[in-house]
C-alpha cells in the first residue's frame, strides 16, 4: 500500500483585545499533528499542523486462479494509475471556527482551506 504525505502549518494571530474560543475544527483527507488550541487570547498566536495522507488501495481475502489472473491485471492497471496519479493533486480540507461573545451576541469566525497536495 502506497501513501502520499504532506504537512501544512497554519498560524492564526489574535490582534484584538478579546479571547476567541474554539467552536469547531474539522479535517478531511488528513490527520492533525498539532490540533487547534481551545482558546486564542488577546495578542496570542495559535499554530496548528495538519498532515495530508491518501491510501491507494489494498486487497484481502481468498484468491482462486481466475481471481489471481484478475488480480494481476488489476495490479498492472493500478501501477499505471499510480504513475498517472503522481501528477494529480488531492485536497486537504480544513475548517476551523472560533467564537466570541460581545455585548451578549455570539460571533463565529470561520476559516476554511482547501490545499492541493501532490498525489502519490
DALIN-V496449 format. One line per field, one symbol per residue. ss: DSSP state (H for helix, E for strand, C for the rest). phi: phi as a letter, one per 40 degrees, with the letter a starting at -180 (. if undefined). A space follows every 50 residues. Layout:
ss: ???
phi: ???
//
This chain:
ss: CCEEEEEEEEEEECCCCCCEEEEEEEEECEEEEECCCCEECCCCEEEEEE EEEEECCCCCCCCCHHHHHHHHHHHHHHHHHHHHHCCCEEEEEEEEEEEE EECCEEEEEEEEEEEEEECC
phi: .babaabbbbbbbcccccbbbcbaababgabccaccccabcdgbbbbbbb bcaacbgabahcbcccccccccccccccccccccccccbbbcbbbbbbba bbfgbcbbbbbbbbbcbdcd
//
